[in-house]
Amino acid sequence: MQDITLFTFARALHVAGVVLWIGGVAFVTTVLLPALKKRRDAEDKFELFEQLEGRFSLQAKVTTLLTGLTGFYMLDFMQAWDRYLQPQFWWLHLMTAVWVIFTLVLFFLEPLFLHRWFRERALMNSDKAFAVLHRMHKILLAVSVLAVLGAVGGSHGFVF
Ligand code: HEM
């Protein structure tokens, strides 16, 4: 396969990864968590959250890996690593920051302690725990959407 075709393919996979990943985060933030917060029974609420978000966790891990691999491949192909030193590529910094945060949470913090920590808090004070969780999701979603807007604009020539 020609290099440029591979690059285009990587870009397509990158965007598909972003859609499945950030789309899932949007669903959890705007649909799942608001619906769960309305449920009264703390244990039932937590069980349902575990079941539903647990299923999304694998999809999030695979798509995070795919997005990172294709993103770094594109940077390498374009020999554009020095963009990290240029403030006008703030959207590249933002994309990478979003990726680093999710990678840390999904692969390290969640399995190591976040999961247990949230379980304890959710069973102690469910309303508060879900409110904090929802706020975190809202912040991450807002930053991710900003990264998408900046990346599409920036990589198609828009000068911010
Ligand atoms: C390790 C992390 C990442 C790296 C290294 C990376 C790198 C890149 C590169 C090099 C491009 C092409 C830029 C150009 O053509 O000038 C790109 C495009 C893009 N990236 Fe990322 N990216 C990463 C993570 C993300 C994340 C987390 C998101 C979403 C929140 C994202 C969304 C996009 C979008 C929407 C495009 C534009 C595609 C297009 O319109 O053609 N990327 N990325």
Backbone and ligand atoms as CSV (ligand in chain L), in Angstrom:
chain,resi,resn,atom,element,x,y,z
A,1,MET,N,N,0.843,-1.201,0.000
A,1,MET,CA,C,0.000,0.000,0.000
A,1,MET,C,C,0.880,1.254,0.000
A,2,GLN,N,N,0.502,2.235,-0.834
A,2,GLN,CA,C,1.290,3.463,-0.864
A,2,GLN,C,C,1.229,4.172,0.490
A,3,ASP,N,N,2.316,4.866,0.843
A,3,ASP,CA,C,2.378,5.521,2.152
A,3,ASP,C,C,1.241,6.510,2.372
A,4,ILE,N,N,0.923,7.276,1.314
A,4,ILE,CA,C,-0.096,8.309,1.472
A,4,ILE,C,C,-1.484,7.680,1.671
A,5,THR,N,N,-1.698,6.498,1.045
A,5,THR,CA,C,-2.968,5.787,1.233
A,5,THR,C,C,-3.071,5.302,2.680
A,6,LEU,N,N,-1.911,4.835,3.177
A,6,LEU,CA,C,-1.871,4.355,4.563
A,6,LEU,C,C,-2.160,5.512,5.524
A,7,PHE,N,N,-1.619,6.693,5.170
A,7,PHE,CA,C,-1.849,7.878,6.004
A,7,PHE,C,C,-3.337,8.232,6.025
A,8,THR,N,N,-3.958,8.199,4.832
A,8,THR,CA,C,-5.397,8.525,4.750
A,8,THR,C,C,-6.204,7.500,5.537
A,9,PHE,N,N,-5.797,6.235,5.420
A,9,PHE,CA,C,-6.474,5.155,6.142
A,9,PHE,C,C,-6.337,5.381,7.657
A,10,ALA,N,N,-5.126,5.785,8.077
A,10,ALA,CA,C,-4.900,6.043,9.509
A,10,ALA,C,C,-5.809,7.179,9.975
A,11,ARG,N,N,-5.948,8.216,9.144
A,11,ARG,CA,C,-6.807,9.348,9.518
A,11,ARG,C,C,-8.263,8.892,9.663
A,12,ALA,N,N,-8.697,8.021,8.717
A,12,ALA,CA,C,-10.078,7.520,8.773
A,12,ALA,C,C,-10.290,6.689,10.044
A,13,LEU,N,N,-9.295,5.821,10.361
A,13,LEU,CA,C,-9.410,5.001,11.580
A,13,LEU,C,C,-9.395,5.886,12.824
A,14,HIS,N,N,-8.579,6.954,12.769
A,14,HIS,CA,C,-8.474,7.890,13.894
A,14,HIS,C,C,-9.851,8.500,14.178
A,15,VAL,N,N,-10.499,8.958,13.122
A,15,VAL,CA,C,-11.801,9.615,13.304
A,15,VAL,C,C,-12.854,8.587,13.761
A,16,ALA,N,N,-12.804,7.361,13.177
A,16,ALA,CA,C,-13.770,6.330,13.598
A,16,ALA,C,C,-13.587,6.020,15.083
A,17,GLY,N,N,-12.313,5.937,15.513
A,17,GLY,CA,C,-12.028,5.689,16.929
A,17,GLY,C,C,-12.600,6.799,17.795
A,18,VAL,N,N,-12.389,8.043,17.367
A,18,VAL,CA,C,-12.883,9.187,18.133
A,18,VAL,C,C,-14.412,9.158,18.238
A,19,VAL,N,N,-15.072,8.830,17.119
A,19,VAL,CA,C,-16.547,8.817,17.116
A,19,VAL,C,C,-17.074,7.791,18.121
A,20,LEU,N,N,-16.510,6.558,18.071
A,20,LEU,CA,C,-17.005,5.507,18.970
A,20,LEU,C,C,-16.675,5.812,20.429
A,21,TRP,N,N,-15.530,6.424,20.624
A,21,TRP,CA,C,-15.069,6.694,22.001
A,21,TRP,C,C,-15.775,7.916,22.595
A,22,ILE,N,N,-15.645,9.070,21.937
A,22,ILE,CA,C,-16.240,10.283,22.519
A,22,ILE,C,C,-17.776,10.219,22.431
A,23,GLY,N,N,-18.267,9.517,21.408
A,23,GLY,CA,C,-19.726,9.306,21.309
A,23,GLY,C,C,-20.225,8.539,22.531
A,24,GLY,N,N,-19.453,7.521,22.930
A,24,GLY,CA,C,-19.825,6.738,24.116
A,24,GLY,C,C,-19.778,7.590,25.374
A,25,VAL,N,N,-18.755,8.442,25.470
A,25,VAL,CA,C,-18.640,9.323,26.640
A,25,VAL,C,C,-19.849,10.276,26.668
A,26,ALA,N,N,-20.255,10.752,25.485
A,26,ALA,CA,C,-21.414,11.657,25.409
A,26,ALA,C,C,-22.678,10.927,25.873
A,27,PHE,N,N,-22.828,9.666,25.460
A,27,PHE,CA,C,-24.012,8.900,25.868
A,27,PHE,C,C,-24.048,8.726,27.395
A,28,VAL,N,N,-22.904,8.344,27.941
A,28,VAL,CA,C,-22.847,8.146,29.401
A,28,VAL,C,C,-23.182,9.466,30.120
A,29,THR,N,N,-22.653,10.576,29.588
A,29,THR,CA,C,-22.808,11.867,30.266
A,29,THR,C,C,-24.214,12.456,30.133
A,30,THR,N,N,-24.779,12.353,28.930
A,30,THR,CA,C,-26.046,13.074,28.717
A,30,THR,C,C,-27.280,12.180,28.842
A,31,VAL,N,N,-27.075,10.851,28.814
A,31,VAL,CA,C,-28.240,9.958,28.880
A,31,VAL,C,C,-28.175,9.031,30.107
A,32,LEU,N,N,-27.081,8.261,30.175
A,32,LEU,CA,C,-27.026,7.225,31.216
A,32,LEU,C,C,-26.981,7.810,32.644
A,33,LEU,N,N,-26.037,8.711,32.887
A,33,LEU,CA,C,-25.909,9.229,34.261
A,33,LEU,C,C,-27.144,10.020,34.713
A,34,PRO,N,N,-27.708,10.906,33.868
A,34,PRO,CA,C,-28.936,11.595,34.312
A,34,PRO,C,C,-30.066,10.614,34.635
A,35,ALA,N,N,-30.185,9.524,33.842
A,35,ALA,CA,C,-31.244,8.540,34.103
A,35,ALA,C,C,-30.973,7.803,35.412
A,36,LEU,N,N,-29.706,7.430,35.627
A,36,LEU,CA,C,-29.371,6.700,36.861
A,36,LEU,C,C,-29.561,7.569,38.100
A,37,LYS,N,N,-29.234,8.863,37.972
A,37,LYS,CA,C,-29.343,9.750,39.137
A,37,LYS,C,C,-30.779,9.838,39.645
A,38,LYS,N,N,-31.740,9.559,38.751
A,38,LYS,CA,C,-33.158,9.643,39.156
A,38,LYS,C,C,-33.599,8.423,39.964
A,39,ARG,N,N,-32.811,7.325,39.870
A,39,ARG,CA,C,-33.216,6.112,40.601
A,39,ARG,C,C,-32.940,6.293,42.092
A,40,ARG,N,N,-33.838,5.772,42.911
A,40,ARG,CA,C,-33.735,6.004,44.366
A,40,ARG,C,C,-32.816,4.994,45.058
A,41,ASP,N,N,-32.982,3.713,44.689
A,41,ASP,CA,C,-32.265,2.656,45.405
A,41,ASP,C,C,-30.760,2.682,45.074
A,42,ALA,N,N,-29.945,3.013,46.101
A,42,ALA,CA,C,-28.513,3.220,45.879
A,42,ALA,C,C,-27.824,1.973,45.306
A,43,GLU,N,N,-28.180,0.789,45.853
A,43,GLU,CA,C,-27.497,-0.418,45.427
A,43,GLU,C,C,-27.857,-0.773,43.980
A,44,ASP,N,N,-29.148,-0.614,43.686
A,44,ASP,CA,C,-29.661,-0.896,42.349
A,44,ASP,C,C,-29.013,0.051,41.320
A,45,LYS,N,N,-28.886,1.317,41.740
A,45,LYS,CA,C,-28.295,2.332,40.873
A,45,LYS,C,C,-26.840,1.976,40.553
A,46,PHE,N,N,-26.119,1.563,41.579
A,46,PHE,CA,C,-24.711,1.238,41.397
A,46,PHE,C,C,-24.544,-0.011,40.516
A,47,GLU,N,N,-25.384,-1.042,40.797
A,47,GLU,CA,C,-25.311,-2.279,40.004
A,47,GLU,C,C,-25.517,-1.998,38.521
A,48,LEU,N,N,-26.551,-1.200,38.244
A,48,LEU,CA,C,-26.893,-0.891,36.858
A,48,LEU,C,C,-25.764,-0.106,36.194
A,49,PHE,N,N,-25.181,0.828,36.942
A,49,PHE,CA,C,-24.075,1.620,36.414
A,49,PHE,C,C,-22.904,0.696,36.069
A,50,GLU,N,N,-22.581,-0.223,36.984
A,50,GLU,CA,C,-21.471,-1.151,36.748
A,50,GLU,C,C,-21.702,-1.967,35.494
A,51,GLN,N,N,-22.932,-2.500,35.362
A,51,GLN,CA,C,-23.238,-3.351,34.200
A,51,GLN,C,C,-23.088,-2.576,32.899
A,52,LEU,N,N,-23.689,-1.363,32.866
A,52,LEU,CA,C,-23.736,-0.626,31.605
A,52,LEU,C,C,-22.405,0.022,31.279
A,53,GLU,N,N,-21.784,0.676,32.271
A,53,GLU,CA,C,-20.509,1.324,31.947
A,53,GLU,C,C,-19.403,0.294,31.785
A,54,GLY,N,N,-19.563,-0.850,32.478
A,54,GLY,CA,C,-18.591,-1.926,32.333
A,54,GLY,C,C,-18.509,-2.398,30.887
A,55,ARG,N,N,-19.636,-2.450,30.221
A,55,ARG,CA,C,-19.654,-2.878,28.820
A,55,ARG,C,C,-18.975,-1.841,27.935
A,56,PHE,N,N,-19.104,-0.580,28.298
A,56,PHE,CA,C,-18.487,0.472,27.491
A,56,PHE,C,C,-16.969,0.515,27.704
A,57,SER,N,N,-16.526,0.019,28.869
A,57,SER,CA,C,-15.110,0.121,29.221
A,57,SER,C,C,-14.205,-0.548,28.166
A,58,LEU,N,N,-14.608,-1.731,27.658
A,58,LEU,CA,C,-13.777,-2.418,26.659
A,58,LEU,C,C,-13.726,-1.605,25.364
A,59,GLN,N,N,-14.902,-1.109,24.952
A,59,GLN,CA,C,-14.963,-0.285,23.739
A,59,GLN,C,C,-14.072,0.958,23.904
A,60,ALA,N,N,-14.114,1.563,25.085
A,60,ALA,CA,C,-13.310,2.765,25.330
A,60,ALA,C,C,-11.817,2.425,25.271
A,61,LYS,N,N,-11.438,1.257,25.839
A,61,LYS,CA,C,-10.015,0.883,25.838
A,61,LYS,C,C,-9.524,0.666,24.418
A,62,VAL,N,N,-10.301,-0.103,23.620
A,62,VAL,CA,C,-9.889,-0.412,22.244
A,62,VAL,C,C,-9.806,0.875,21.420
A,63,THR,N,N,-10.807,1.742,21.543
A,63,THR,CA,C,-10.826,2.951,20.714
A,63,THR,C,C,-9.752,3.958,21.171
A,64,THR,N,N,-9.443,3.978,22.465
A,64,THR,CA,C,-8.366,4.861,22.944
A,64,THR,C,C,-7.034,4.412,22.342
A,65,LEU,N,N,-6.811,3.071,22.341
A,65,LEU,CA,C,-5.573,2.542,21.756
A,65,LEU,C,C,-5.492,2.885,20.271
A,66,LEU,N,N,-6.605,2.655,19.574
A,66,LEU,CA,C,-6.647,2.902,18.128
A,66,LEU,C,C,-6.377,4.381,17.825
A,67,THR,N,N,-7.024,5.262,18.570
A,67,THR,CA,C,-6.861,6.701,18.340
A,67,THR,C,C,-5.419,7.128,18.602
A,68,GLY,N,N,-4.825,6.608,19.665
A,68,GLY,CA,C,-3.442,6.969,20.005
A,68,GLY,C,C,-2.471,6.470,18.937
A,69,LEU,N,N,-2.622,5.194,18.547
A,69,LEU,CA,C,-1.698,4.621,17.552
A,69,LEU,C,C,-1.772,5.376,16.233
A,70,THR,N,N,-3.006,5.618,15.761
A,70,THR,CA,C,-3.156,6.300,14.471
A,70,THR,C,C,-2.702,7.762,14.585
A,71,GLY,N,N,-2.953,8.394,15.725
A,71,GLY,CA,C,-2.534,9.792,15.913
A,71,GLY,C,C,-1.017,9.912,15.865
A,72,PHE,N,N,-0.322,9.040,16.621
A,72,PHE,CA,C,1.147,9.123,16.624
A,72,PHE,C,C,1.719,8.722,15.262
A,73,TYR,N,N,1.049,7.756,14.596
A,73,TYR,CA,C,1.503,7.382,13.251
A,73,TYR,C,C,1.424,8.593,12.308
A,74,MET,N,N,0.295,9.337,12.377
A,74,MET,CA,C,0.141,10.501,11.492
A,74,MET,C,C,1.205,11.558,11.770
A,75,LEU,N,N,1.455,11.792,13.058
A,75,LEU,CA,C,2.485,12.788,13.418
A,75,LEU,C,C,3.836,12.369,12.862
A,76,ASP,N,N,4.140,11.073,12.976
A,76,ASP,CA,C,5.422,10.578,12.506
A,76,ASP,C,C,5.503,10.671,10.982
A,77,PHE,N,N,4.412,10.281,10.329
A,77,PHE,CA,C,4.376,10.333,8.859
A,77,PHE,C,C,4.634,11.754,8.366
A,78,MET,N,N,4.009,12.737,9.031
A,78,MET,CA,C,4.153,14.135,8.599
A,78,MET,C,C,5.433,14.764,9.157
A,79,GLN,N,N,6.167,13.973,9.979
A,79,GLN,CA,C,7.344,14.529,10.670
A,79,GLN,C,C,6.970,15.855,11.344
A,80,ALA,N,N,5.865,15.783,12.100
A,80,ALA,CA,C,5.300,17.022,12.640
A,80,ALA,C,C,5.405,17.079,14.169
A,81,TRP,N,N,6.395,16.378,14.726
A,81,TRP,CA,C,6.523,16.349,16.192
A,81,TRP,C,C,6.740,17.749,16.764
A,82,ASP,N,N,7.383,18.630,15.936
A,82,ASP,CA,C,7.672,19.975,16.463
A,82,ASP,C,C,6.403,20.811,16.658
A,83,ARG,N,N,5.254,20.298,16.189
A,83,ARG,CA,C,4.003,21.012,16.472
A,83,ARG,C,C,3.755,21.129,17.983
A,84,TYR,N,N,4.322,20.158,18.715
A,84,TYR,CA,C,4.155,20.218,20.174
A,84,TYR,C,C,4.842,21.466,20.756
A,85,LEU,N,N,5.745,22.065,19.977
A,85,LEU,CA,C,6.455,23.256,20.474
A,85,LEU,C,C,5.794,24.545,19.983
A,86,GLN,N,N,4.712,24.411,19.176
A,86,GLN,CA,C,4.101,25.608,18.601
A,86,GLN,C,C,2.695,25.832,19.159
A,87,PRO,N,N,2.493,27.000,19.808
A,87,PRO,CA,C,1.206,27.254,20.471
A,87,PRO,C,C,0.009,27.250,19.528
A,88,GLN,N,N,0.215,27.543,18.227
A,88,GLN,CA,C,-0.963,27.547,17.333
A,88,GLN,C,C,-1.544,26.146,17.130
A,89,PHE,N,N,-0.769,25.115,17.515
A,89,PHE,CA,C,-1.302,23.751,17.451
A,89,PHE,C,C,-1.863,23.328,18.807
A,90,TRP,N,N,-2.500,24.276,19.492
A,90,TRP,CA,C,-3.085,23.999,20.811
A,90,TRP,C,C,-4.037,22.822,20.747
A,91,TRP,N,N,-4.672,22.638,19.567
A,91,TRP,CA,C,-5.634,21.536,19.455
A,91,TRP,C,C,-4.937,20.179,19.480
A,92,LEU,N,N,-3.671,20.140,19.022
A,92,LEU,CA,C,-2.904,18.883,19.127
A,92,LEU,C,C,-2.562,18.621,20.600
A,93,HIS,N,N,-2.215,19.699,21.301
A,93,HIS,CA,C,-1.937,19.540,22.734
A,93,HIS,C,C,-3.194,19.045,23.457
A,94,LEU,N,N,-4.334,19.635,23.071
A,94,LEU,CA,C,-5.582,19.268,23.740
A,94,LEU,C,C,-5.970,17.810,23.443
A,95,MET,N,N,-5.835,17.412,22.135
A,95,MET,CA,C,-6.149,16.017,21.769
A,95,MET,C,C,-5.287,15.066,22.589
A,96,THR,N,N,-3.985,15.407,22.645
A,96,THR,CA,C,-3.062,14.513,23.344
A,96,THR,C,C,-3.382,14.481,24.842
A,97,ALA,N,N,-3.743,15.651,25.403
A,97,ALA,CA,C,-4.074,15.691,26.838
A,97,ALA,C,C,-5.305,14.829,27.128
A,98,VAL,N,N,-6.330,14.933,26.244
A,98,VAL,CA,C,-7.543,14.108,26.431
A,98,VAL,C,C,-7.158,12.630,26.402
A,99,TRP,N,N,-6.303,12.288,25.438
A,99,TRP,CA,C,-5.879,10.890,25.290
A,99,TRP,C,C,-5.112,10.411,26.540
A,100,VAL,N,N,-4.211,11.264,27.043
A,100,VAL,CA,C,-3.415,10.878,28.223
A,100,VAL,C,C,-4.339,10.665,29.435
A,101,ILE,N,N,-5.309,11.589,29.616
A,101,ILE,CA,C,-6.213,11.468,30.775
A,101,ILE,C,C,-6.999,10.149,30.703
A,102,PHE,N,N,-7.598,9.879,29.524
A,102,PHE,CA,C,-8.394,8.649,29.405
A,102,PHE,C,C,-7.521,7.401,29.546
A,103,THR,N,N,-6.311,7.454,28.979
A,103,THR,CA,C,-5.416,6.288,29.080
A,103,THR,C,C,-5.090,6.009,30.546
A,104,LEU,N,N,-4.768,7.082,31.272
A,104,LEU,CA,C,-4.450,6.916,32.701
A,104,LEU,C,C,-5.641,6.332,33.458
A,105,VAL,N,N,-6.837,6.926,33.213
A,105,VAL,CA,C,-8.026,6.483,33.956
A,105,VAL,C,C,-8.374,5.037,33.603
A,106,LEU,N,N,-8.450,4.724,32.288
A,106,LEU,CA,C,-8.945,3.407,31.873
A,106,LEU,C,C,-7.981,2.264,32.192
A,107,PHE,N,N,-6.666,2.537,31.965
A,107,PHE,CA,C,-5.708,1.436,32.091
A,107,PHE,C,C,-5.039,1.360,33.461
A,108,PHE,N,N,-5.005,2.475,34.198
A,108,PHE,CA,C,-4.269,2.451,35.477
A,108,PHE,C,C,-5.143,2.804,36.680
A,109,LEU,N,N,-5.710,4.045,36.679
A,109,LEU,CA,C,-6.399,4.506,37.890
A,109,LEU,C,C,-7.639,3.674,38.217
A,110,GLU,N,N,-8.435,3.349,37.165
A,110,GLU,CA,C,-9.672,2.591,37.428
A,110,GLU,C,C,-9.379,1.218,38.002
A,111,PRO,N,N,-8.587,0.388,37.304
A,111,PRO,CA,C,-8.344,-0.936,37.889
A,111,PRO,C,C,-7.605,-0.882,39.220
A,112,LEU,N,N,-6.734,0.118,39.409
A,112,LEU,CA,C,-5.935,0.146,40.642
A,112,LEU,C,C,-6.723,0.628,41.846
A,113,PHE,N,N,-7.474,1.757,41.699
A,113,PHE,CA,C,-8.198,2.209,42.897
A,113,PHE,C,C,-9.514,2.945,42.641
A,114,LEU,N,N,-9.676,3.582,41.462
A,114,LEU,CA,C,-10.886,4.389,41.254
A,114,LEU,C,C,-12.173,3.590,41.401
A,115,HIS,N,N,-12.137,2.356,40.863
A,115,HIS,CA,C,-13.319,1.506,40.881
A,115,HIS,C,C,-13.770,1.233,42.321
A,116,ARG,N,N,-12.788,0.827,43.127
A,116,ARG,CA,C,-13.084,0.504,44.528
A,116,ARG,C,C,-13.545,1.754,45.270
A,117,TRP,N,N,-12.853,2.868,45.022
A,117,TRP,CA,C,-13.148,4.150,45.678
A,117,TRP,C,C,-14.572,4.595,45.360
A,118,PHE,N,N,-14.952,4.462,44.073
A,118,PHE,CA,C,-16.299,4.907,43.688
A,118,PHE,C,C,-17.355,3.984,44.298
A,119,ARG,N,N,-17.078,2.701,44.322
A,119,ARG,CA,C,-18.026,1.743,44.901
A,119,ARG,C,C,-18.316,2.102,46.362
A,120,GLU,N,N,-17.227,2.349,47.115
A,120,GLU,CA,C,-17.393,2.687,48.539
A,120,GLU,C,C,-18.226,3.960,48.705
A,121,ARG,N,N,-17.858,4.973,47.919
A,121,ARG,CA,C,-18.579,6.259,48.041
A,121,ARG,C,C,-20.021,6.141,47.579
A,122,ALA,N,N,-20.264,5.355,46.517
A,122,ALA,CA,C,-21.615,5.217,45.968
A,122,ALA,C,C,-22.525,4.504,46.962
A,123,LEU,N,N,-21.960,3.580,47.750
A,123,LEU,CA,C,-22.798,2.867,48.705
A,123,LEU,C,C,-22.982,3.670,49.997
A,124,MET,N,N,-22.035,4.608,50.250
A,124,MET,CA,C,-22.135,5.443,51.454
A,124,MET,C,C,-23.092,6.616,51.230
A,125,ASN,N,N,-22.807,7.386,50.147
A,125,ASN,CA,C,-23.640,8.548,49.835
A,125,ASN,C,C,-23.819,8.600,48.321
A,126,SER,N,N,-24.825,7.859,47.884
A,126,SER,CA,C,-25.010,7.637,46.447
A,126,SER,C,C,-25.217,8.936,45.658
A,127,ASP,N,N,-26.077,9.833,46.181
A,127,ASP,CA,C,-26.376,11.057,45.431
A,127,ASP,C,C,-25.115,11.880,45.193
A,128,LYS,N,N,-24.339,11.995,46.255
A,128,LYS,CA,C,-23.125,12.818,46.142
A,128,LYS,C,C,-22.131,12.170,45.167
A,129,ALA,N,N,-21.950,10.845,45.320
A,129,ALA,CA,C,-20.977,10.153,44.472
A,129,ALA,C,C,-21.354,10.287,42.987
A,130,PHE,N,N,-22.651,10.110,42.693
A,130,PHE,CA,C,-23.073,10.209,41.287
A,130,PHE,C,C,-22.985,11.649,40.781
A,131,ALA,N,N,-23.204,12.619,41.691
A,131,ALA,CA,C,-23.098,14.029,41.269
A,131,ALA,C,C,-21.644,14.351,40.886
A,132,VAL,N,N,-20.690,13.869,41.702
A,132,VAL,CA,C,-19.268,14.110,41.397
A,132,VAL,C,C,-18.894,13.427,40.083
A,133,LEU,N,N,-19.345,12.169,39.949
A,133,LEU,CA,C,-19.030,11.406,38.730
A,133,LEU,C,C,-19.586,12.111,37.483
A,134,HIS,N,N,-20.806,12.627,37.619
A,134,HIS,CA,C,-21.440,13.299,36.482
A,134,HIS,C,C,-20.673,14.576,36.129
A,135,ARG,N,N,-20.261,15.322,37.152
A,135,ARG,CA,C,-19.515,16.566,36.899
A,135,ARG,C,C,-18.208,16.248,36.162
A,136,MET,N,N,-17.506,15.209,36.597
A,136,MET,CA,C,-16.248,14.810,35.934
A,136,MET,C,C,-16.494,14.466,34.470
A,137,HIS,N,N,-17.562,13.711,34.218
A,137,HIS,CA,C,-17.887,13.335,32.836
A,137,HIS,C,C,-18.207,14.571,31.998
A,138,LYS,N,N,-18.920,15.534,32.600
A,138,LYS,CA,C,-19.273,16.744,31.845
A,138,LYS,C,C,-18.014,17.515,31.444
A,139,ILE,N,N,-17.077,17.624,32.397
A,139,ILE,CA,C,-15.836,18.362,32.097
A,139,ILE,C,C,-15.066,17.649,30.983
A,140,LEU,N,N,-14.923,16.320,31.120
A,140,LEU,CA,C,-14.164,15.569,30.106
A,140,LEU,C,C,-14.831,15.650,28.739
A,141,LEU,N,N,-16.158,15.591,28.732
A,141,LEU,CA,C,-16.867,15.660,27.453
A,141,LEU,C,C,-16.667,17.036,26.809
A,142,ALA,N,N,-16.765,18.106,27.620
A,142,ALA,CA,C,-16.608,19.457,27.070
A,142,ALA,C,C,-15.203,19.633,26.474
A,143,VAL,N,N,-14.187,19.152,27.207
A,143,VAL,CA,C,-12.813,19.288,26.703
A,143,VAL,C,C,-12.639,18.460,25.427
A,144,SER,N,N,-13.244,17.267,25.391
A,144,SER,CA,C,-13.114,16.408,24.208
A,144,SER,C,C,-13.774,17.045,22.985
A,145,VAL,N,N,-14.946,17.643,23.199
A,145,VAL,CA,C,-15.644,18.275,22.063
A,145,VAL,C,C,-14.830,19.473,21.558
A,146,LEU,N,N,-14.233,20.209,22.490
A,146,LEU,CA,C,-13.387,21.336,22.092
A,146,LEU,C,C,-12.190,20.820,21.269
A,147,ALA,N,N,-11.617,19.679,21.692
A,147,ALA,CA,C,-10.486,19.097,20.959
A,147,ALA,C,C,-10.921,18.699,19.547
A,148,VAL,N,N,-12.120,18.119,19.424
A,148,VAL,CA,C,-12.619,17.714,18.096
A,148,VAL,C,C,-12.797,18.952,17.208
A,149,LEU,N,N,-13.432,20.000,17.756
A,149,LEU,CA,C,-13.656,21.219,16.965
A,149,LEU,C,C,-12.312,21.812,16.516
A,150,GLY,N,N,-11.373,21.900,17.465
A,150,GLY,CA,C,-10.064,22.469,17.147
A,150,GLY,C,C,-9.328,21.617,16.128
A,151,ALA,N,N,-9.407,20.274,16.282
A,151,ALA,CA,C,-8.653,19.378,15.397
A,151,ALA,C,C,-9.196,19.424,13.970
A,152,VAL,N,N,-10.499,19.388,13.822
A,152,VAL,CA,C,-11.060,19.405,12.455
A,152,VAL,C,C,-10.745,20.753,11.809
A,153,GLY,N,N,-10.974,21.843,12.540
A,153,GLY,CA,C,-10.668,23.172,11.993
A,153,GLY,C,C,-9.186,23.287,11.674
A,154,GLY,N,N,-8.342,22.968,12.664
A,154,GLY,CA,C,-6.896,23.149,12.521
A,154,GLY,C,C,-6.299,22.293,11.414
A,155,SER,N,N,-6.746,21.026,11.310
A,155,SER,CA,C,-6.108,20.172,10.309
A,155,SER,C,C,-6.657,20.426,8.907
A,156,HIS,N,N,-7.662,21.292,8.788
A,156,HIS,CA,C,-8.152,21.643,7.445
A,156,HIS,C,C,-7.891,23.115,7.151
A,157,GLY,N,N,-6.889,23.662,7.840
A,157,GLY,CA,C,-6.379,24.973,7.441
A,157,GLY,C,C,-6.943,26.178,8.165
A,158,PHE,N,N,-7.877,25.966,9.080
A,158,PHE,CA,C,-8.410,27.117,9.800
A,158,PHE,C,C,-7.350,27.635,10.775
A,159,VAL,N,N,-7.084,28.929,10.723
A,159,VAL,CA,C,-6.094,29.489,11.652
A,159,VAL,C,C,-6.842,30.147,12.800
A,160,PHE,N,N,-6.628,29.626,13.991
A,160,PHE,CA,C,-7.380,30.143,15.157
A,160,PHE,C,C,-6.779,31.447,15.671
L,1,HEM,C1,C,-2.209,10.597,21.311
L,1,HEM,C2,C,-3.216,11.336,21.006
L,1,HEM,C3,C,-3.455,11.936,19.649
L,1,HEM,C4,C,-2.558,12.263,18.655
L,1,HEM,C5,C,-1.055,12.085,18.652
L,1,HEM,C6,C,-3.330,12.820,17.575
L,1,HEM,C7,C,-2.813,13.263,16.366
L,1,HEM,C8,C,-3.541,13.721,15.302
L,1,HEM,C9,C,-2.984,14.149,14.041
L,1,HEM,C10,C,-1.507,14.144,13.689
L,1,HEM,C11,C,-4.009,14.542,13.259
L,1,HEM,C12,C,-3.908,15.073,11.809
L,1,HEM,C13,C,-3.584,16.546,11.826
L,1,HEM,C14,C,-3.361,17.119,10.451
L,1,HEM,O1,O,-3.794,16.542,9.458
L,1,HEM,O2,O,-2.746,18.183,10.361
L,1,HEM,C15,C,-5.239,14.373,14.011
L,1,HEM,C16,C,-6.499,14.667,13.559
L,1,HEM,C17,C,-7.624,14.620,14.319
L,1,HEM,N1,N,-7.708,14.163,15.621
L,1,HEM,FE1,FE,-6.199,13.486,16.754
L,1,HEM,N2,N,-4.656,12.821,17.919
L,1,HEM,C18,C,-4.775,12.295,19.175
L,1,HEM,C19,C,-5.925,12.134,19.912
L,1,HEM,C20,C,-7.154,12.618,19.523
L,1,HEM,C21,C,-8.328,12.701,20.382
L,1,HEM,C22,C,-8.362,12.248,21.819
L,1,HEM,C23,C,-9.315,13.256,19.641
L,1,HEM,C24,C,-10.722,13.580,20.065
L,1,HEM,C25,C,-11.025,14.095,21.220
L,1,HEM,C26,C,-8.791,13.504,18.316
L,1,HEM,C27,C,-9.519,14.028,17.272
L,1,HEM,C28,C,-9.020,14.295,16.029
L,1,HEM,C29,C,-9.826,14.819,14.947
L,1,HEM,C30,C,-11.316,15.077,14.968
L,1,HEM,C31,C,-8.939,15.033,13.874
L,1,HEM,C32,C,-9.274,15.683,12.536
L,1,HEM,C33,C,-9.473,14.681,11.458
L,1,HEM,C34,C,-9.817,15.382,10.161
L,1,HEM,O3,O,-10.707,16.227,10.152
L,1,HEM,O4,O,-9.214,15.078,9.171
L,1,HEM,N3,N,-7.482,13.107,18.291
L,1,HEM,N4,N,-4.920,13.877,15.261
